[in-house]
Amino acid sequence: MNQQIGPAAITRHGIFGLQVCVPSDWTDDQVVDFAETQAPSGTEDGWKIRREDSPDLRGDPERVQCSKHSTHVHIMLDA
């Protein structure tokens, strides 16, 4: 799934996981708001950014440079 919304896009969408491609200067709140608006989590706590201490990132950073857009990063979120 690649859903482009203005400057941001949902690049992967699972039941409890979401990847977004957003401008690198977006705050964490902007990222979460975008995710909830475009793909509501359906959970009480909503989407949460997967942090660097999460074993699910396997040592990768929270924000990974997009290979297509130099001004964007990819961020994983969990519900």
C-alpha positions in Angstrom: 0.0 0.0 0.0 1.4 3.4 -0.9 -1.1 6.1 -0.1 0.3 9.6 -0.9 -1.3 12.4 1.1 0.3 15.8 0.3 3.9 15.7 1.6 3.5 12.4 3.4 2.6 8.8 2.5 1.7 5.5 4.2 4.1 3.0 2.7 3.2 -0.1 4.6 0.1 -1.0 6.6 -0.5 -4.0 8.8 -2.9 -4.8 11.5 -0.7 -3.5 14.3 2.1 -1.9 12.4 2.4 1.1 10.0 5.2 2.7 8.1 5.0 6.3 6.9 7.2 8.4 4.7 7.1 12.0 6.0 9.1 15.2 5.8 12.2 14.9 8.0 11.3 18.1 9.9 7.9 16.8 11.1 7.6 16.4 14.9 6.6 13.1 16.5 3.2 14.6 17.1 2.7 15.5 13.4 3.7 11.9 12.5 1.2 10.3 14.9 -1.5 12.8 13.9 -1.0 11.9 10.2 -1.1 8.2 10.9 -4.2 8.4 13.0 -6.0 10.6 10.5 -5.1 8.5 7.4 -5.3 5.0 9.0 -6.9 5.0 12.5 -5.3 2.3 14.6 -8.6 1.3 16.2 -6.9 0.8 19.6 -7.4 2.9 22.7 -3.8 4.1 22.8 -3.5 4.8 19.0 -0.4 4.7 17.0 3.0 5.0 18.8 6.3 5.6 17.1 8.6 2.6 17.4 11.5 3.8 19.4 15.2 2.9 19.0 15.2 0.8 22.1 12.6 -1.5 20.5 13.9 -4.9 19.5 11.6 -4.8 16.5 13.8 -2.1 14.9 16.8 -4.5 15.0 19.2 -1.7 15.7 17.9 0.6 13.0 17.2 4.2 13.8 13.7 5.5 14.5 13.9 7.7 11.4 15.4 6.2 8.3 16.3 8.4 5.3 14.0 7.8 2.3 15.8 6.6 -0.7 13.4 8.4 -3.1 13.0 11.8 -1.4 16.0 13.4 0.2 13.7 15.6 2.4 11.7 12.6 3.8 12.2 9.8 6.4 10.5 6.5 7.0 9.1 5.9 10.5 7.5 2.7 11.9 4.5 2.9 14.2 2.8 0.3 16.4 -0.7 0.1 17.7 
